[in-house]
Amino acid sequence: MKCSLASILTAGIFAVTGAAATGGDAAGVIVARGTTGIFFESESPEFTLRPGSERPVSYTVRDRHGRILAEGEWPENGEGTLTLPKLERGIYTITLKSGGNACSGAGTFGVVADVPERPENPDMYFALDTAQSWCAVGSKRNIRFPGNGFETVTEAAHRSGLAWVRDRMSWSDIENEPGAFRLCQYIPNGWLLGRRGIRVSNTYHDAPKFTKKHSKDLPDDLFATYRFARNVASKAKGCTEAWEFWNEEDAGFTVEGAWDYAANLKAASLGYWAGNPNAVILNGAFCVYPLRDYTDAVFNNDAAEYISAFNFHTYKPIREYPEVISGLRKFLAGHGVPELPIWLTEHGTQAPGPASTKSYYPGLKSYSPEQEMTVAEFIPKAQITMQSLGVARDFFFILSPYNEGVKDWGLLRKDYTARPGYFAFAAMVKELGNAKLLGKLDTPKGIRAFLYEQPDGTQTVAFWSESDLDLETNEKIQVGSKELHKRTFTIAAKEGAFTVRDLFGTPSQAAASGGRLTLTSTRYPAYVGGLAGLVPSHPSPAPGRYAMKPTKNDRTVILRADLSEDFILGSGRSSVDLPGKSGRLTLQAYNFSDTPKSGTITVAGGHAEGLPESITIPAMGKVELPLLFTPHIPEKEFHGRMEFSGTFNGKPVSRLHIPVFLFGKSVASGKTMTLEAISDPKRWRNNSSGNMTAAYDEKEGAIRFDVEFPQHGDRWIYPEFILKPRESFRRARGVAFEIKTVPSMPKEAVFMAVMGREKEHGRAVFIRFPMPSAEWEERIISFDEFVPNPENIEMIRLGVNPKSDRQSYWVRNLRVFYR
């Protein structure tokens, strides 16, 4: 990744909608003189035509309802600048004609409220994930915007009026060798935002090779974790004011156990705190709900003593939000931190489905106008609902152009023009960004209304009609539905006129009479301000207090374990199996203070041979203790723990908690079925982003899969094995299989339990397993945590995400273990 920072200040080329026509493509013709087609109310929108496009040209400007606002011949025979009068807030289109032929599609632009140079409310709830340091890096393949878009994304964020964004960085890029510190684009991007008064929450989920002696993803050198966290927090202080250690560690981005993650989180927390004592410190976002045993194991390592807010990601439908947030609150209360603020550092929607419109960008598709409007409807509904449930900060995913899989996520298109969702977000920020949410109002069935108090004491109501976006699962949402769900309701209001702002901030008037104001709601959220005296029927909970869990523990002493091969990491990375009676490990005791620490270490859940009566840890040093651990687990039980704690200089220290699950012992108590049919290539359905084949390899006694991928695309191969009735997984507790790959060590390896037979899609549980090598190795996968109802499994997928354009892998001896 390059470490140069290119600035692209303005110019956006509009996205195309509609079919091709003889007059050319408007998306390749119109150029805005404002950043990404985003204009302030105080600005006169200006446009030019690209050199080489057809001349002369006539234009028509329309509002979102199709009403013509301006039309005529482009100035100076198409060579001049088209300057429009100042427009109200909202979204608009420009269509073109040349020689009597209409150009295809339409240019889109919008108008937002003027914003101050720096946000008025630095603690604003509404936020965006820009991910600009990764997603706004230039590409020659992007013929409409080949350069870096860092400045462009930053200006778009500023014009929305927000106060917080989320970005990414790479530890390996910044500290490519011990002691190095390269700014790359990461630190400069933070200051681009910081100079506009925008605060950043930053994350990374990689580590340089020199930090990993035995581990694969997470460092096994906690001092390296600490030093980088301290240095980067210090360098970015004043712009990056929140730090997330790692990302979605409960689902991927690390193959190590939950206790290893917890130890690194503790070390990073101490580093962030040393570099910026005022920063908000968060766990790397968990993203699986119901929460996995992995998350519980992290918190059983006293992680709450090292974070000041809880971090989570969700893409679930709106109807499930109350269940999710209630579940998170119960979890936090169970770990002694009921008031810990909840941040959603990624919050998005799967509702639009796969991108459906051809893109100018090679190999990609774009969201259709209907899909874009689904996102625009979603943003205020989702963020306001989460705020009403007590979430403290909510980052919509994502501002920068970003395609992943079949999705087109960005509020900015690939050419950096702004989508309707951007203007919906900006309108919400203008109406509610400085206000305090009081709660929900009683309304007729099918209408939702939320009451806010502004800094001047007046009140604002955000309201909308329920649609399938509120009530259905993502799969059942009808994208492009014309049903507006118009409904009327009244609220108490003094006599007079009130301004109602629609989804995009466009104003209309409503009059109160007889002490009541009649409002018309649709599926698209709207806002009415200037109210007074309203009381919520359902007050919103407080968002919590930013503070680490109070403790008498000495946070500067951290325990970590290097486990030998005597221990087998469970498939959920939340427990270890111990096939033998005992297991060898090296216990590490780190001291992150400038004072030597003397004390004792104790063990619970078993006996640790080799544990000394006392030890002294040097200042900023560590002690390593070779131990032999024997768990104390009753004969007919399978679950236990290996837990180390201690007292140093008279203070207790946080726990090292490793759950023990004797999976092998539990399997031996049941029956096993070998799934012989996996050797038959006819039983496997092709499922890959490349050209794949399946064949039986007699020499290896295994099914072999080969795949070749085109350039510039996703690489994945997950062939599908549809189960027959006699192959039922009913009462299955897990599977085991042998696997090898060439090339070895792919990017990802996943076993999928699929509750259906739909090709590629459908409801499935993804269970990652350690990366296979070029040698035969066994992988054991437990269903205990992941698959509560194995009888519903109708199909399995077993494959990898390769790093190269060609991949081969073999699978044999797949066994199913039953209770």
VEXTORVO-424064 format. One record per residue (C-alpha): y, z, x negated. Coordinates in steps of 0.02 Angstrom, whole numbers. Layout:
<atoms>
Y_Z_X
...
</atoms>
This chain:
<atoms>
0_0_0
170_-49_-68
298_82_-114
451_-26_-81
560_-3_72
626_-160_154
759_-145_288
766_-261_436
919_-209_533
918_-313_691
853_-470_774
712_-473_897
624_-624_968
573_-609_1147
397_-600_1214
331_-739_1320
262_-725_1495
194_-863_1603
110_-1029_1567
162_-1159_1441
288_-1289_1497
359_-1448_1427
524_-1370_1377
452_-1260_1239
425_-1073_1218
569_-954_1254
487_-824_1142
517_-935_992
695_-980_1039
801_-830_1090
862_-705_961
949_-544_1012
1097_-475_917
1042_-300_958
895_-204_888
737_-266_975
836_-318_1128
893_-139_1161
1078_-128_1204
1189_21_1244
1291_22_1405
1448_11_1297
1387_-149_1213
1400_-329_1271
1227_-407_1247
1232_-554_1127
1104_-689_1092
1084_-845_987
956_-984_983
843_-1014_836
886_-1161_725
785_-1315_767
760_-1275_951
805_-1404_1083
987_-1431_1127
1079_-1424_1246
1010_-1275_1340
1053_-1192_1504
1012_-1010_1537
986_-891_1684
995_-701_1673
905_-599_1806
879_-415_1841
705_-342_1866
708_-388_2051
743_-571_2014
926_-570_2065
1031_-694_1963
1169_-606_1866
1231_-748_1756
1191_-931_1723
1266_-1081_1638
1261_-1190_1483
1230_-1106_1316
1395_-1099_1219
1439_-1235_1093
1298_-1348_1146
1169_-1215_1100
1244_-1177_929
1353_-1031_982
1328_-850_1033
1295_-808_1214
1392_-649_1255
1354_-566_1422
1465_-440_1509
1418_-257_1492
1271_-220_1606
1204_-68_1696
1053_21_1627
893_-71_1666
783_-216_1610
828_-400_1618
760_-573_1582
832_-735_1514
751_-901_1557
797_-1068_1479
802_-1251_1527
820_-1396_1407
837_-1576_1465
789_-1524_1640
626_-1445_1584
600_-1257_1596
545_-1167_1440
390_-1062_1463
405_-876_1485
561_-770_1479
656_-669_1353
665_-486_1400
798_-360_1353
862_-195_1418
1011_-79_1425
1001_108_1390
1128_248_1399
1238_275_1249
1172_416_1141
1262_532_1020
1244_507_833
1125_656_830
1021_724_976
1107_857_1080
943_950_1107
847_964_942
704_1052_1031
677_914_1161
506_908_1243
495_718_1262
442_630_1101
363_472_1032
229_439_903
308_302_797
175_294_659
300_179_575
247_213_396
80_133_438
111_20_586
280_-55_539
222_-120_369
259_-306_358
130_-444_364
145_-629_324
29_-662_471
167_-602_587
267_-764_587
401_-692_701
429_-532_604
346_-541_432
446_-403_347
438_-214_359
501_-146_524
544_31_467
731_20_502
700_-72_665
580_60_732
695_200_675
843_123_767
737_97_923
686_280_916
869_332_898
927_224_1043
799_305_1158
891_471_1136
740_570_1076
741_713_950
562_711_883
441_577_824
271_580_740
232_481_584
90_459_459
71_464_272
-66_444_142
-100_581_16
-196_458_-92
-46_342_-99
78_479_-142
-27_576_-268
-135_438_-339
-169_545_-493
-154_732_-524
27_788_-527
99_620_-473
219_609_-327
266_436_-269
384_422_-121
308_258_-59
375_217_114
329_387_183
468_501_122
605_368_141
548_337_320
568_522_355
746_516_293
785_359_392
745_464_544
820_624_476
990_545_447
997_511_634
953_692_673
775_648_722
641_772_668
469_718_614
295_788_638
189_714_500
3_700_466
-121_627_343
-310_621_343
-357_565_170
-369_646_-1
-373_573_-178
-540_560_-266
-490_688_-398
-485_824_-262
-668_797_-217
-805_847_-337
-948_857_-211
-866_820_-43
-833_649_36
-678_667_146
-603_840_136
-554_910_-35
-669_1041_-109
-525_1097_-220
-415_1207_-110
-283_1221_-245
-259_1032_-235
-239_1047_-47
-112_1186_-68
-9_1100_-204
9_936_-111
56_1024_51
187_1128_-40
260_980_-133
267_860_14
340_992_131
475_1030_2
517_846_-28
528_809_159
617_970_210
761_930_326
676_782_409
491_826_425
494_992_515
314_998_577
151_972_481
-21_931_549
-165_950_426
-285_805_456
-314_711_618
-450_714_752
-568_806_637
-677_855_785
-720_672_816
-708_589_645
-606_568_486
-717_697_400
-903_723_377
-888_903_317
-921_1060_418
-794_1148_528
-784_1293_403
-735_1172_264
-597_1103_374
-539_1280_416
-530_1327_231
-425_1173_193
-314_1205_344
-280_1380_279
-236_1318_105
-125_1179_175
-38_1303_290
7_1414_143
72_1260_52
178_1198_198
249_1372_221
293_1383_35
378_1213_40
468_1238_205
460_1413_280
538_1352_444
414_1212_478
299_1212_630
120_1214_564
-16_1137_670
-201_1106_657
-252_925_640
-261_868_820
-423_898_912
-459_757_1033
-622_793_1125
-624_883_1292
-720_985_1343
-689_1061_1173
-835_1047_1053
-924_1185_960
-835_1115_807
-666_1174_875
-737_1344_916
-808_1358_740
-639_1317_664
-557_1457_762
-699_1577_722
-639_1554_543
-475_1637_596
-379_1473_596
-256_1543_724
-184_1653_588
-125_1497_496
-45_1389_633
109_1411_742
61_1283_876
-100_1206_942
-120_1018_923
-219_906_1041
-236_721_1086
-282_653_1257
-300_484_1341
-378_553_1499
-317_502_1672
-175_602_1749
-290_678_1880
-382_774_1743
-229_851_1660
-235_1019_1751
-417_1043_1700
-383_996_1519
-231_1108_1494
-313_1253_1587
-464_1234_1474
-357_1234_1318
-266_1390_1376
-430_1481_1411
-492_1432_1238
-335_1496_1153
-339_1658_1253
-519_1683_1200
-462_1675_1020
-320_1797_1045
-174_1673_1053
-140_1644_1239
44_1603_1208
19_1479_1066
122_1323_1109
23_1164_1145
82_1001_1067
10_833_1119
45_732_963
-44_581_1039
-37_557_1226
-76_386_1296
-172_293_1429
-325_180_1441
-270_125_1615
-207_-50_1570
-378_-101_1506
-406_-233_1371
-255_-338_1324
-267_-497_1428
-130_-619_1371
-139_-738_1224
-29_-683_1079
60_-789_949
-15_-669_821
-182_-737_755
-335_-652_826
-242_-536_945
-204_-525_1128
-53_-445_1212
-31_-342_1369
19_-445_1520
181_-403_1615
74_-311_1743
-9_-208_1607
160_-170_1531
222_-105_1700
69_7_1713
120_89_1549
301_105_1609
243_193_1767
127_305_1666
251_373_1539
363_482_1649
221_530_1766
113_586_1621
244_675_1517
325_765_1664
155_820_1730
105_890_1560
272_980_1546
243_1059_1716
77_1126_1651
163_1214_1506
143_1090_1363
280_1122_1233
301_947_1157
228_779_1206
222_623_1094
183_462_1187
68_347_1087
145_234_1019
317_157_984
275_38_841
180_-124_870
-4_-80_860
-164_-167_912
-327_-72_899
-488_-141_965
-447_-232_1127
-290_-129_1161
-107_-173_1132
-30_-1_1121
148_-18_1060
306_4_1162
371_-127_1040
279_-293_1042
218_-377_883
387_-465_870
472_-294_890
547_-330_1061
545_-181_1177
428_-171_1325
470_-96_1495
385_66_1444
518_93_1311
658_83_1439
563_199_1557
551_326_1416
736_308_1372
787_331_1555
681_489_1567
759_559_1409
934_525_1474
901_612_1640
790_755_1582
796_770_1392
926_908_1387
866_996_1545
748_1140_1576
600_1114_1692
599_1245_1830
444_1190_1923
373_1086_2063
449_1065_2236
354_1067_2400
348_888_2464
253_791_2596
79_733_2550
79_588_2429
244_633_2346
273_732_2187
442_807_2141
494_914_1993
653_1018_1979
756_1027_1819
912_1125_1773
1043_1040_1665
1148_1129_1533
1299_1125_1651
1201_1217_1786
1174_1067_1901
999_1017_1951
901_854_1938
744_806_2032
617_684_1961
507_613_2099
379_479_2139
243_427_2259
63_453_2209
-29_295_2162
-200_259_2091
-126_304_1921
-108_484_1982
-269_494_2080
-404_385_2002
-504_371_1842
-443_241_1719
-582_121_1768
-528_119_1951
-342_88_1924
-290_-82_1992
-171_-154_1864
-44_-269_1946
-58_-194_2119
96_-239_2224
78_-83_2332
236_21_2303
181_168_2412
355_187_2488
382_357_2568
533_459_2621
568_644_2605
719_758_2610
789_896_2502
931_1017_2529
1098_951_2467
1283_971_2501
1374_833_2596
1420_682_2491
1355_539_2386
1222_557_2252
1170_436_2116
985_395_2109
919_319_1948
761_213_1954
621_202_1826
735_111_1704
896_205_1741
973_76_1858
1085_167_1984
1091_164_2173
1177_277_2298
1109_399_2428
1214_504_2548
1176_681_2606
1211_724_2786
1185_885_2882
1137_975_2722
991_859_2685
974_715_2563
848_581_2613
760_499_2467
639_353_2459
499_369_2333
388_233_2263
250_231_2136
385_215_2002
470_380_1956
655_402_1995
788_535_1968
929_610_2069
1056_729_1991
1206_833_2039
1103_950_2149
1116_1138_2165
1029_1287_2242
851_1219_2246
707_1336_2206
537_1275_2145
387_1319_2252
276_1315_2098
369_1378_1943
313_1301_1780
233_1412_1648
328_1449_1488
279_1336_1343
238_1482_1226
303_1558_1065
299_1476_894
213_1607_789
52_1628_692
-71_1752_763
-16_1927_713
-136_1998_586
-156_2135_457
-254_2011_352
-197_1953_181
-177_1767_216
-169_1724_31
-355_1757_-1
-466_1617_66
-655_1609_59
-749_1444_47
-933_1398_21
-1018_1257_-73
-1187_1245_13
-1339_1179_-79
-1461_1052_-9
-1560_1199_60
-1441_1188_208
-1434_1038_326
-1270_1005_414
-1291_985_602
-1239_822_685
-1091_907_766
-1035_978_597
-1023_1146_686
-1181_1228_617
-1311_1218_480
-1499_1213_487
-1604_1306_359
-1780_1233_347
-1833_1364_221
-1826_1552_229
-1668_1562_122
-1531_1449_58
-1430_1441_-102
-1241_1428_-100
-1089_1460_-208
-959_1571_-127
-781_1537_-185
-642_1666_-169
-467_1591_-191
-309_1691_-224
-149_1596_-177
-30_1735_-230
54_1776_-395
-34_1945_-399
-215_1979_-450
-323_2038_-304
-467_2161_-320
-588_2204_-183
-756_2181_-99
-842_2044_-2
-962_2082_141
-1085_1974_235
-1142_1975_417
-1286_1883_499
-1405_1904_354
-1427_1960_175
-1337_1883_25
-1428_1913_-138
-1311_1912_-288
-1158_1981_-199
-1071_2101_-322
-1000_2270_-272
-823_2213_-312
-728_2068_-389
-554_2032_-456
-473_1864_-419
-337_1813_-543
-164_1765_-480
-173_1584_-419
-355_1584_-471
-529_1588_-399
-698_1670_-425
-865_1583_-392
-1020_1682_-342
-1195_1603_-340
-1287_1679_-191
-1452_1667_-97
-1429_1690_90
-1570_1742_208
-1522_1741_393
-1575_1880_511
-1633_1782_664
-1768_1850_781
-1933_1756_778
-1915_1668_947
-1729_1630_930
-1640_1488_842
-1456_1537_829
-1372_1650_702
-1225_1654_581
-1179_1670_400
-1011_1760_394
-918_1822_242
-763_1931_247
-685_2056_131
-547_2177_84
-429_2148_-63
-292_2264_-124
-324_2366_32
-304_2223_156
-437_2126_251
-448_1937_230
-492_1799_352
-673_1758_387
-784_1620_321
-892_1591_474
-1038_1468_469
-1148_1457_625
-1334_1438_591
-1441_1336_711
-1624_1319_662
-1642_1147_739
-1801_1106_646
-1881_1266_709
-1826_1226_887
-1899_1051_874
-2066_1120_814
-2075_1222_973
-2071_1065_1082
-2150_892_1084
-2102_731_994
-2111_548_1047
-2099_407_919
-2004_260_995
-2115_122_926
-2025_-15_1023
-1871_-8_912
-1967_-120_790
-1964_-262_917
-1807_-369_890
-1822_-435_1069
-1784_-260_1134
-1614_-256_1049
-1463_-338_1130
-1334_-411_1012
-1174_-310_1011
-1055_-343_868
-883_-410_822
-969_-536_708
-1122_-648_707
-1275_-535_705
-1462_-559_700
-1609_-440_720
-1782_-462_644
-1934_-358_599
-1948_-331_410
-2134_-313_370
-2103_-256_192
-1994_-111_249
-2089_-80_411
-1921_-76_499
-1804_-169_614
-1672_-259_512
-1497_-305_570
-1385_-429_479
-1205_-470_523
-1067_-581_455
-888_-556_511
-741_-675_520
-590_-631_415
-447_-527_486
-539_-437_623
-627_-277_670
-796_-250_589
-928_-163_694
-1110_-187_737
-1193_-78_869
-1346_-167_940
-1406_-100_1107
-1580_-37_1150
-1606_-23_1339
-1733_112_1382
-1882_81_1495
-1939_215_1618
-2080_274_1504
-1951_297_1365
-1849_426_1461
-1741_550_1366
-1762_681_1502
-1760_855_1422
-1727_776_1251
-1642_891_1129
-1610_761_993
-1674_617_889
-1715_581_708
-1729_415_618
-1733_338_445
-1595_217_394
-1532_122_243
-1387_0_221
-1334_-138_101
-1195_-124_50
-1212_63_56
-1090_191_125
-1007_96_268
-842_154_342
-924_234_495
-1099_266_562
-1128_314_743
-1271_348_863
-1218_317_1043
-1303_388_1196
-1251_273_1339
-1255_326_1523
-1279_149_1588
-1326_-27_1536
-1158_-115_1527
-1139_-219_1369
-1017_-147_1242
-927_-37_1368
-975_102_1489
-983_291_1475
-1057_343_1309
-1066_491_1192
-1024_446_1012
-1115_552_882
-1064_516_704
-1188_547_564
-1173_550_373
-1149_379_296
-1313_294_249
-1345_228_75
-1452_90_0
-1600_212_-6
-1704_268_141
-1636_431_212
-1671_530_369
-1536_571_495
-1561_707_625
-1451_713_780
-1444_859_900
-1399_830_1082
-1367_1015_1117
-1178_1002_1109
-1150_819_1146
-1268_771_1287
-1286_905_1421
-1385_786_1536
-1497_678_1424
-1594_617_1577
-1442_506_1614
-1461_408_1451
-1510_229_1492
-1471_146_1327
-1440_187_1145
-1332_102_1015
-1360_132_830
-1251_51_701
-1108_53_578
-929_-2_547
-944_-97_382
-814_-108_245
-862_-286_196
-881_-452_287
-1071_-447_269
-1185_-302_309
-1371_-271_325
-1458_-113_380
-1633_-56_425
-1695_76_548
-1871_145_568
-1969_295_629
-1853_345_772
-1920_502_855
-1860_590_1012
-1876_780_1015
-1904_865_1183
-1885_1043_1242
</atoms>
